[in-house]
Amino acid sequence: MSESQTAPYGKWESTITPESVVQGSIDFTDLFVDPINDNVYHIEPRPEDNARYVIVDSLAQRDLLPPPYSARTGVQEYGGAAAIAYGGTLYFSNSADNCVYSVKATGNAIPEPVTPENPKYRYANFAVHPVRHDLLVSILEDHTIDTPQTVVTTLCVINTTRKAVFPLVVGADLYAAPVFNPSGTKLAWQEWYHPDMPWEGSLINVADVLVQADTILVLNKTRVAGELLTKSVNFPRWVSDTTLAFTSDELNGFQNPFSYSTLTASAELAIPESVKEDFSWPAWYLGNFLYAILDDPTGSHSKFGAFIAYRDGRSALYIVNLCGKKSVVQVKDFPFSTADRVIQRGSSIVFNASKSDAPGGIFSCTFSGPSFVPSYQLLKSSSPQSTTGNETYITAPQPITLYRDGKPLYVVYYSPKNPKYSGSSIHGEKPPCIVNVHGDPTSMEAQTLNWEKLYYTSRGYAWVDVNYGGSSCYGREYVTRLDGNWGVVDVQDCHDAATLLAAAPYSLIDVSRVAIRGGSAGGFTTLAAVSFAPNPGFFKAAASSFGVSDLFSFAQFTHKYELRYADKLLGGTAQTVPEVYAARSAVNHADKIVTPLLVRASSLVRIPRGLRVVVKVLQGADDKIVLPEQAEKIVNTIVGQGHADKVKYRLFEGEGHGWRRAETIKEAVELEHDWYDKHLV
């Protein structure tokens, strides 16, 4: 091993390249099991193959979709649950024409459409009837009149023999998770209504199923649980013909497991007492269950639930008795920082999981004995290439809870690490810091191996993920901190995170060299932090990817799923509180983005006087969630004020809300690194 060297933080050389970011990890977007033959399948994106989403036989490691087919759905724009398997046949939504196709899972068959040609219809979240296998229930999103206010979402029946679609359930604004009981005599589903998001207020219903010649009908609809505006219920899954499992936050503000009996028409907590851990998370993507039904490994007829729960930003695994005396067992050996897409496979479960210090992947887990001792098998690694030579660059996440006035703020800190360097060549220098703001205001930045973060930490940057007030997996009270305060609480939390980490007792970063970056909602926070924040010059560089700059436009033109989301985040509609929308639209404060700053310079590091905040804006041309006009408005305003040198704009053709193509991902990494190298280091 060569002797270690020193160089200024941010100037270290690294073998982690933009190509490493593209190739370093596979993002498994779906995972499903054929309930008839227990075959396991997943969907993985192929950035280098025109950004196709390919169904893969997870055990045989064989692609099952020939080009140009791509298993991705545009339902709710974020998608998810784009495919299902039953009896050796795959059903999937094809992104090019939005039709549903069937194909034999042999790897050499040609898909055939099972829905009429209509690109205005989008399908997702399929459920095959247990007796009439040619009948599928699906979410149908009708874009015939394609505005957020006029898109119609229903549950429908797809007759795969007749290649016809029939209505099933109508009336709610949005639907998710249709699921038949084992005999096919009942159907459960989740629904919600604007202005709710599903984690704010939602309902779970059960209805009787009447099978007809070409379709099915539902009768005697019964509300199982949930309440508009105040109680969230999620992820229904049948334990037996008469028992339904789901999660709810009604008792303590944390999503806990519940069960419902169709015999007594009553629901109850499925564990001995409620706990302050979340057993599910906000459903930004369809089909992302955090639990599966499990047979008793001792051979009895009992049924259990294998539940992933989150505490302190990391996952834990619990086994819950769903058929007998209430009991819960925590599985001690669970070496994953996050896990999701949990599904039953015979007497075992399969799931997607990540680690903090090594690649994750798709795993199978079998249990033995009454204490449910786990045995894990890796089915598919999330790393398509060997990390040999790069594993020594991995820096462990350090979750830190910061306190202000006794209230918590959750952050995850990643220190600079490079085996070739022992530190900085500048005596006493602290590293420059990148503050990362997650998208989807009610989500969470997980503690998982991420090669983009390591790209920077291996070059001598510190990296901080801020799970600001509003983030999930810390309970409903923490989520509701953002209600009415979007653009205030998130911005203040990002500012405070950097300030506190720079000060004693942490003293981890150089507070005079902090950048802020984020995409989507994180882009909104980024733009807010350098425009209308109380101290808009605090951050010395900013990178916004597909961020919201004009809240009036966002409220009017965003997609249906988030159409009324801003009502709660901003305390009302654009009509009822226009002054709030105006005050928190960065485009109205673009003049402040180039205001000269007075900065505190370390006695050991010279900071140029008159340093200005600089902003980089990245945008996908086909984005339907945050339209390109959002980026162009703020860029044009800054340029019009004579500050073209302080802003750079890159529009990626053919990209949507996020980057999918390999060349886009690589260019985005290069642009952002060059920006920090020029303006931060």
C-alpha positions in Angstrom: 0.0 0.0 0.0 1.4 3.4 -1.0 2.2 6.0 1.6 -0.7 8.3 2.4 -0.7 11.9 1.2 -2.4 15.1 1.9 -4.3 17.7 -0.2 -6.9 20.3 0.5 -10.3 18.9 1.2 -12.3 18.8 -2.0 -9.2 18.3 -4.1 -8.5 14.6 -3.4 -8.2 12.3 -6.4 -10.5 9.3 -6.5 -11.1 6.3 -8.6 -14.9 6.6 -8.1 -16.0 8.1 -11.4 -19.4 9.2 -12.9 -19.4 5.8 -14.6 -19.2 4.3 -11.1 -22.3 6.2 -10.1 -24.2 4.8 -13.1 -22.9 1.2 -12.8 -22.4 1.0 -9.1 -25.9 0.1 -8.0 -29.1 -1.3 -9.5 -32.4 0.3 -8.4 -34.9 -2.5 -8.2 -38.2 -0.8 -8.9 -40.5 -3.8 -8.3 -40.3 -7.2 -6.8 -43.0 -9.9 -7.1 -43.6 -13.6 -6.7 -45.7 -16.0 -8.7 -48.0 -17.4 -6.0 -48.6 -20.6 -8.0 -45.0 -21.7 -8.6 -43.0 -19.4 -6.3 -40.8 -18.0 -9.0 -39.3 -14.6 -8.1 -39.2 -11.7 -10.5 -37.9 -8.2 -10.3 -37.8 -5.1 -12.5 -34.6 -3.3 -13.0 -33.8 -0.1 -15.0 -31.2 -0.3 -17.8 -29.9 3.3 -18.2 -27.5 2.2 -21.0 -30.4 0.5 -22.9 -32.5 3.6 -23.7 -33.6 3.6 -20.0 -35.7 0.4 -20.4 -37.3 -1.2 -17.4 -36.8 -5.0 -17.8 -38.5 -7.9 -16.0 -35.9 -10.3 -14.8 -36.2 -13.9 -13.5 -34.4 -13.3 -10.2 -33.3 -16.9 -9.7 -32.3 -17.8 -13.3 -30.8 -14.3 -13.8 -32.6 -14.1 -17.2 -34.2 -11.2 -18.9 -37.9 -11.8 -19.8 -38.7 -8.7 -21.9 -37.2 -8.3 -25.3 -36.6 -4.7 -26.7 -38.3 -2.4 -27.0 -40.8 -3.4 -24.2 -40.4 -1.6 -20.9 -42.3 -2.5 -17.7 -43.0 0.9 -16.3 -46.2 2.7 -15.5 -47.1 6.4 -15.3 -49.9 6.0 -12.8 -49.6 8.7 -10.2 -46.5 9.7 -12.3 -44.2 8.1 -9.8 -45.4 4.6 -10.8 -44.7 1.3 -9.1 -46.5 -2.0 -9.2 -46.1 -2.2 -13.0 -46.2 -6.0 -13.2 -47.4 -9.2 -11.7 -46.9 -12.9 -12.2 -49.5 -15.7 -12.0 -49.2 -19.3 -13.1 -46.2 -18.8 -15.3 -47.6 -15.7 -17.1 -46.4 -12.2 -16.6 -48.7 -9.1 -16.9 -47.1 -5.7 -17.2 -47.8 -2.1 -18.2 -45.7 -1.1 -21.2 -44.4 2.5 -20.9 -44.4 3.2 -24.6 -48.1 2.8 -25.3 -49.5 2.3 -21.8 -51.1 -1.0 -22.8 -51.1 -4.0 -20.5 -49.3 -7.0 -22.0 -49.1 -10.7 -21.1 -46.1 -12.9 -21.8 -45.0 -16.4 -20.8 -42.1 -16.2 -18.3 -39.8 -18.3 -20.5 -37.5 -15.6 -21.8 -38.2 -16.3 -25.5 -41.9 -15.3 -25.8 -43.3 -12.2 -27.5 -45.6 -10.1 -25.3 -49.2 -9.7 -26.4 -51.5 -6.8 -25.5 -54.5 -7.7 -23.2 -56.0 -4.2 -23.2 -57.4 -2.2 -26.1 -55.0 0.3 -27.6 -55.6 3.6 -25.9 -52.5 5.7 -24.8 -54.7 7.8 -22.6 -55.3 4.9 -20.2 -52.6 4.0 -17.7 -52.7 0.8 -15.6 -50.9 -0.4 -12.4 -51.2 -2.5 -9.2 -52.7 -5.6 -10.7 -54.5 -8.4 -8.8 -55.4 -11.7 -10.5 -58.7 -13.3 -9.4 -57.9 -16.6 -7.6 -60.5 -18.6 -9.6 -61.0 -16.7 -12.8 -57.4 -16.2 -13.8 -58.3 -14.3 -16.9 -59.8 -11.4 -14.8 -57.4 -8.8 -13.4 -58.3 -5.9 -11.1 -56.2 -2.8 -11.8 -55.9 0.9 -11.1 -57.0 2.7 -14.2 -55.9 6.3 -14.7 -57.9 7.9 -17.5 -56.1 10.9 -19.2 -58.6 11.4 -21.9 -59.0 15.0 -20.7 -55.4 15.4 -19.7 -55.3 18.1 -17.0 -54.6 17.4 -13.3 -58.2 18.5 -12.5 -59.8 16.2 -15.0 -57.8 12.9 -14.9 -60.1 10.2 -13.6 -58.8 7.4 -11.4 -60.8 4.2 -10.9 -60.5 0.5 -10.2 -61.2 -1.6 -13.3 -61.4 -5.2 -14.4 -59.2 -6.3 -17.3 -60.6 -9.4 -19.1 -57.4 -10.8 -20.7 -59.4 -13.3 -22.8 -61.6 -10.7 -24.5 -59.0 -7.9 -24.2 -61.6 -5.7 -22.7 -61.8 -3.3 -19.8 -64.8 -3.0 -17.4 -65.4 -0.5 -14.6 -65.4 -1.8 -11.0 -65.0 0.9 -8.3 -65.5 4.6 -8.9 -66.0 7.7 -6.8 -62.7 8.3 -4.9 -60.0 10.6 -6.1 -57.3 7.9 -5.9 -56.9 4.2 -5.3 -54.2 1.7 -4.4 -53.5 -1.9 -3.3 -56.5 -3.9 -4.6 -56.2 -7.4 -3.3 -58.4 -10.6 -3.3 -58.9 -12.9 -0.4 -57.7 -16.5 -1.1 -61.1 -17.7 -2.3 -61.7 -14.7 -4.5 -65.0 -13.9 -2.7 -63.9 -10.6 -1.3 -61.8 -7.6 -2.4 -60.0 -5.1 -0.3 -58.5 -1.8 -1.4 -57.3 1.6 -0.3 -58.8 4.9 -1.4 -58.4 8.6 -0.5 -59.7 12.0 -1.5 -58.2 15.4 -2.1 -56.8 17.3 -0.3 -55.4 14.2 1.5 -52.3 12.4 0.6 -52.6 8.7 1.6 -50.4 9.1 4.7 -52.6 12.0 5.9 -56.1 10.6 5.6 -57.2 7.4 3.8 -59.7 4.6 3.9 -59.5 0.8 3.5 -62.7 -0.9 2.2 -63.8 -4.5 1.8 -66.5 -5.7 -0.5 -68.1 -9.0 -1.6 -67.1 -10.2 -5.1 -69.7 -11.4 -7.7 -68.1 -13.1 -10.7 -70.0 -12.7 -13.9 -69.3 -14.1 -17.4 -66.9 -11.3 -18.6 -66.2 -9.3 -15.5 -66.8 -9.0 -11.7 -68.9 -6.8 -9.5 -68.4 -5.7 -5.9 -71.2 -5.5 -3.5 -71.8 -4.6 0.2 -68.8 -2.2 0.5 -67.7 -1.8 4.1 -65.2 0.6 5.5 -62.6 -1.3 7.5 -60.6 1.5 8.9 -59.3 5.0 8.3 -60.6 8.5 8.4 -60.4 11.5 6.0 -57.9 14.2 7.0 -56.9 12.6 10.4 -56.2 8.9 10.2 -54.0 7.1 7.7 -54.4 3.4 6.8 -52.2 1.5 4.3 -51.2 -1.7 2.6 -54.1 -4.1 3.0 -53.2 -7.8 2.7 -55.3 -10.9 3.4 -54.1 -13.3 6.1 -57.0 -15.7 5.5 -60.4 -15.6 3.8 -61.8 -13.7 6.8 -58.8 -11.7 8.2 -57.2 -8.7 6.7 -54.0 -7.1 7.8 -53.1 -3.4 7.3 -51.2 -0.6 9.1 -52.7 2.5 10.7 -51.4 5.5 12.7 -54.6 6.1 14.6 -53.3 5.2 18.1 -50.0 7.0 18.5 -49.2 8.7 15.3 -46.9 5.8 14.1 -48.0 3.3 11.5 -48.6 0.1 13.5 -50.0 -3.3 12.3 -53.7 -4.0 12.6 -56.0 -6.8 11.7 -59.7 -6.8 10.6 -62.2 -9.7 10.8 -65.0 -9.9 8.3 -66.8 -12.2 10.8 -67.0 -9.6 13.5 -66.7 -6.5 11.3 -64.1 -5.1 13.7 -60.5 -4.0 13.6 -57.9 -4.1 16.3 -54.2 -3.6 17.0 -52.3 -6.7 16.0 -49.5 -6.4 18.6 -49.8 -6.3 22.4 -49.4 -2.5 22.6 -48.6 0.3 20.1 -45.0 1.2 19.6 -43.3 4.4 18.4 -42.0 2.8 15.2 -43.4 3.0 11.7 -44.4 -0.3 10.1 -45.1 1.3 6.8 -44.1 4.5 5.0 -45.7 7.1 2.7 -46.9 5.5 -0.5 -45.1 7.6 -3.1 -44.7 4.5 -5.1 -47.4 1.8 -5.6 -46.9 -1.7 -4.3 -44.1 -1.0 -1.8 -45.3 -3.2 1.0 -43.2 -3.5 4.2 -44.6 -6.8 5.3 -45.7 -10.2 4.1 -47.8 -13.0 5.4 -45.8 -15.9 6.7 -46.6 -19.5 7.5 -45.6 -20.9 10.9 -42.1 -22.4 10.5 -43.0 -25.0 13.2 -45.7 -26.4 10.9 -48.9 -25.3 12.7 -51.8 -23.6 10.9 -51.0 -20.2 12.5 -50.3 -17.2 10.3 -47.7 -14.6 11.0 -46.7 -11.2 9.5 -43.1 -10.5 8.8 -43.0 -6.7 9.3 -40.3 -4.2 8.5 -40.4 -1.3 10.9 -38.3 1.9 11.0 -36.8 3.5 14.1 -34.0 6.1 14.1 -33.9 6.0 10.3 -33.0 2.3 10.1 -35.0 -0.9 9.6 -35.9 -3.7 12.0 -37.7 -7.0 11.4 -40.5 -8.2 13.5 -42.7 -11.4 13.4 -46.3 -10.7 14.5 -48.8 -13.4 15.3 -51.9 -12.6 13.2 -54.1 -15.6 14.1 -53.7 -16.4 17.8 -52.6 -14.7 21.0 -51.0 -11.3 20.2 -47.3 -11.6 20.2 -44.3 -10.0 18.5 -40.8 -11.2 18.1 -37.9 -9.0 16.9 -35.5 -10.8 14.6 -32.1 -9.9 16.1 -30.0 -10.8 13.1 -31.2 -8.3 10.5 -28.1 -6.7 8.9 -29.9 -4.2 6.6 -30.2 -0.5 6.9 -33.4 -0.5 4.8 -35.7 -3.1 3.4 -38.9 -2.9 1.3 -41.1 -4.7 -1.2 -41.6 -7.6 1.2 -43.5 -10.5 -0.3 -44.3 -14.1 0.7 -42.7 -17.0 -1.2 -44.0 -20.2 0.1 -42.7 -20.6 3.7 -40.2 -17.8 3.3 -40.1 -14.1 2.3 -38.3 -12.2 -0.3 -37.5 -8.5 -0.1 -35.3 -5.8 -1.5 -32.7 -4.5 1.0 -29.8 -2.2 1.3 -26.7 -1.9 3.6 -24.7 1.0 4.6 -21.2 -0.5 4.0 -21.8 -3.0 1.2 -24.0 -3.6 -1.8 -27.5 -4.8 -1.0 -29.9 -6.6 -3.3 -32.8 -9.0 -3.4 -32.8 -11.5 -0.6 -34.7 -14.6 0.4 -35.2 -15.3 4.1 -36.4 -18.5 5.7 -37.1 -18.9 9.4 -36.7 -21.8 11.8 -38.1 -22.6 15.2 -40.4 -20.6 17.5 -37.9 -17.8 17.8 -37.8 -17.3 14.0 -34.1 -17.7 13.5 -33.4 -16.2 10.0 -31.3 -17.6 7.2 -30.6 -15.2 4.3 -29.8 -16.0 0.7 -28.8 -13.3 -1.8 -30.8 -13.8 -5.0 -29.6 -10.7 -6.9 -26.9 -8.2 -5.9 -27.6 -4.5 -6.4 -24.0 -4.1 -7.6 -23.7 -5.2 -11.2 -19.9 -4.8 -11.1 -17.3 -5.7 -8.5 -16.5 -3.0 -6.1 -12.9 -4.3 -5.7 -10.6 -1.3 -5.3 -13.5 1.0 -4.3 -14.7 -0.6 -1.1 -12.0 1.2 0.9 -13.6 4.5 0.0 -16.9 3.6 1.8 -17.5 5.9 4.7 -20.0 4.8 7.3 -23.2 6.9 7.8 -23.3 8.6 11.2 -26.9 9.3 12.3 -27.0 12.3 14.5 -30.0 13.8 16.4 -29.5 17.5 16.8 -31.6 19.5 19.3 -32.9 23.0 19.3 -35.2 24.1 22.1 -35.5 20.4 23.0 -36.9 19.5 19.6 -35.1 16.9 17.4 -33.6 17.3 14.0 -32.5 14.1 12.3 -29.4 14.2 10.1 -26.9 11.7 8.7 -23.3 12.7 8.4 -20.7 11.2 6.0 -17.1 12.2 6.6 -14.5 12.5 3.9 -12.7 9.2 3.3 -10.0 8.2 0.8 -7.4 5.5 1.5 -4.8 7.5 -0.3 -5.1 10.6 1.9 -4.6 11.1 5.6 -6.2 14.5 5.6 -5.8 18.0 4.4 -2.6 19.7 3.5 -3.9 22.9 5.1 -3.4 22.9 8.8 -6.7 23.0 10.8 -8.9 22.9 7.7 -12.4 21.6 8.0 -14.0 20.0 4.9 -16.5 21.8 2.7 -19.9 20.3 3.1 -22.7 19.3 0.7 -26.1 19.5 2.4 -28.5 17.1 0.6 -32.2 17.7 0.7 -34.4 14.7 -0.2 -37.3 15.0 -2.6 -40.9 14.2 -1.8 -41.4 16.3 1.3 -42.8 13.4 3.3 -40.1 10.9 2.6 -36.7 10.0 4.2 -33.1 9.9 3.0 -32.0 6.4 4.0 -28.7 5.3 5.4 -27.7 3.1 2.4 -24.6 2.7 0.2 -24.8 5.4 -2.4 -22.0 5.9 -4.9 -22.9 9.4 -5.7 -22.3 10.4 -2.1 -19.1 8.4 -2.1 -18.0 10.2 -5.3 -17.9 13.4 -3.2 -16.7 12.0 0.2 -13.8 10.3 -1.6 -12.7 13.7 -2.9 -12.6 15.3 0.5 -16.1 16.7 0.8 -18.4 16.1 3.8 -21.9 15.1 3.0 -25.0 15.7 5.2 -28.5 14.2 4.6 -31.1 16.3 6.3 -34.3 14.5 7.3 -36.0 17.8 8.0 -39.3 18.3 9.8 -41.9 16.6 7.5 -39.8 13.6 6.9 -41.3 10.1 7.4 -40.4 7.2 9.7 -40.2 9.5 12.7 -43.9 9.5 13.5 -46.9 11.7 12.4 -46.0 14.6 14.7 -42.7 15.0 13.0 -44.3 14.8 9.6 -46.8 17.5 10.5 -44.1 20.0 11.4 -44.1 20.9 7.7 -47.9 21.6 7.5 -48.2 25.2 6.5 -44.4 25.6 6.8 -43.0 24.3 3.5 -40.2 26.6 2.6 -39.7 27.6 6.2 -39.1 24.5 8.4 -37.2 22.6 5.8 -35.0 25.6 5.0 -34.3 26.4 8.6 -33.5 22.7 9.4 -31.0 22.6 6.6 -29.4 25.9 7.8 -29.4 24.6 11.4 -27.9 21.2 10.5 -24.9 22.9 8.9 -24.5 25.4 11.7 -24.7 22.9 14.5 -22.4 20.4 12.8 -19.8 23.1 12.3 -19.9 24.2 16.0 -18.8 22.4 19.1 -19.2 19.7 20.2 -19.2 18.4 16.6 -16.9 20.8 14.7 -17.1 18.5 11.7 -17.4 21.0 8.7 -16.3 24.4 7.5 -19.5 26.5 7.9 -18.1 29.1 5.4 -18.1 26.5 2.6 -21.5 24.8 2.6 -23.4 23.9 -0.6 -27.1 22.9 -0.7 -28.6 20.6 -3.3 -31.8 18.7 -4.0 -34.2 17.5 -6.5 -38.0 18.0 -6.9 -39.2 19.1 -3.4 -35.5 19.2 -2.4 -34.9 21.5 -5.4 -37.7 23.8 -4.0 -35.9 23.9 -0.6 -32.6 24.6 -2.3 -34.0 27.5 -4.3 -35.8 28.8 -1.2 -32.6 28.6 0.9 -30.8 31.0 -1.4 -33.6 33.4 -2.2 -36.2 34.2 0.4 -34.6 32.5 3.4 -33.7 34.8 6.4 -30.0 34.4 5.5 -30.0 33.7 1.7 -26.2 34.0 1.5 -25.5 31.2 4.0 -25.0 28.6 1.4 -22.2 29.4 -1.0 -23.3 27.2 -3.9 -26.6 25.5 -4.8 -27.7 22.8 -7.2 -31.4 22.4 -8.0 -32.6 19.5 -10.1 -36.2 19.8 -11.3 -37.1 22.0 -8.4 -40.2 24.1 -7.9 -39.6 27.9 -8.3 -43.2 29.2 -8.8 -45.8 27.8 -6.4 -48.8 29.3 -8.4 -47.7 27.4 -11.5 -47.0 24.2 -9.5 -50.4 24.2 -7.8 -52.1 24.7 -11.2 -50.2 22.4 -13.4 -48.7 19.6 -11.3 -50.1 16.1 -11.7 -53.3 14.7 -10.1 -51.6 12.7 -7.3 -50.1 15.9 -5.8 -52.8 18.3 -7.0 -53.8 19.4 -3.5 -50.7 18.5 -1.6 -49.6 22.1 -1.4 -52.8 23.0 0.4 -51.5 21.5 3.6 -47.9 22.3 3.0 -48.6 26.0 2.5 -51.7 26.4 4.7 -54.3 26.8 2.0 -54.9 27.1 -1.8 -53.4 29.7 -4.1 -56.8 31.4 -4.0 -57.1 31.5 -0.2 -53.5 32.4 0.8 -52.0 33.9 -2.3 -49.6 36.0 -0.2 -48.0 32.8 1.1 -47.6 31.3 -2.4 -46.0 34.6 -3.6 -43.7 34.9 -0.6 -42.4 31.3 -1.0 -41.9 31.3 -4.7 -38.2 31.6 -5.3 -38.8 33.2 -8.7 -40.1 36.3 -7.0 -36.9 36.7 -5.0 -34.3 35.9 -7.7 -32.6 39.3 -7.1 -31.5 38.1 -3.7 -29.7 35.1 -5.2 -26.8 37.3 -6.3 -26.6 39.6 -3.3 -23.0 40.0 -2.2 -22.3 38.3 1.1 -20.3 39.1 4.1 -18.8 35.8 5.2 -16.8 34.7 8.2 -13.3 33.7 7.1 -11.2 31.2 9.1 -7.8 32.5 10.0 -6.5 29.4 8.2 -8.5 29.5 5.1 -8.9 32.7 3.0 -12.4 33.3 1.7 -12.7 35.9 -1.1 -14.6 39.0 -0.2 -17.8 39.7 -2.1 -18.5 36.0 -2.7 -21.9 35.5 -4.3 -24.3 32.6 -4.1 -24.3 30.6 -7.4 -27.0 28.3 -8.6 -27.1 25.4 -11.0 -30.4 24.2 -12.3 -30.9 20.8 -14.0 -34.2 19.9 -15.6 -35.8 17.1 -17.6 -37.7 18.2 -20.7 -40.4 15.6 -20.3 -41.1 16.2 -16.6 -44.8 16.1 -15.9 -44.5 16.6 -12.1 -42.4 19.8 -12.1 -42.7 21.3 -15.6 -39.5 22.7 -17.3 -41.1 26.1 -17.2 -40.4 26.1 -13.4 -36.6 26.0 -14.1 -36.7 28.4 -17.0 -38.6 31.1 -15.1 -36.0 31.5 -12.4 -33.1 31.2 -14.8 -34.5 33.8 -17.1 -35.1 36.1 -14.1 -31.5 35.8 -12.9 -30.1 36.3 -16.4 -32.4 39.3 -17.0 -30.9 41.0 -14.0 -27.5 40.8 -15.5 -26.1 37.8 -13.5 -25.7 35.2 -16.2 -22.4 34.3 -14.8 -24.0 33.1 -11.6 -26.4 30.6 -13.0 -26.1 27.6 -15.3 -29.0 25.8 -16.9 -29.0 22.4 -18.5 -32.2 20.9 -20.0 -32.0 17.1 -20.6 -34.1 16.1 -23.6 -36.0 12.8 -23.2 -35.8 12.8 -19.4 -38.6 13.2 -17.0 -38.8 13.7 -13.2 -35.4 12.2 -12.5 -32.6 10.9 -14.6 -32.9 7.4 -16.2 -30.4 7.4 -19.1 -26.7 6.6 -18.4 -25.4 9.6 -20.4 -27.7 11.9 -18.5 -26.6 10.6 -15.1 -23.0 10.9 -16.0 -23.3 14.4 -17.3 -25.3 15.5 -14.3 -22.6 14.2 -11.9 -19.9 15.9 -13.9 -21.7 19.2 -14.1 -22.4 19.3 -10.4 -18.9 18.4 -9.4 -17.4 21.1 -11.7 -19.9 23.6 -10.1 -18.7 22.8 -6.6 -15.1 22.7 -7.6 -15.4 26.2 -9.1 -17.6 27.9 -6.5 -17.2 26.0 -3.2 -13.6 24.6 -3.0 
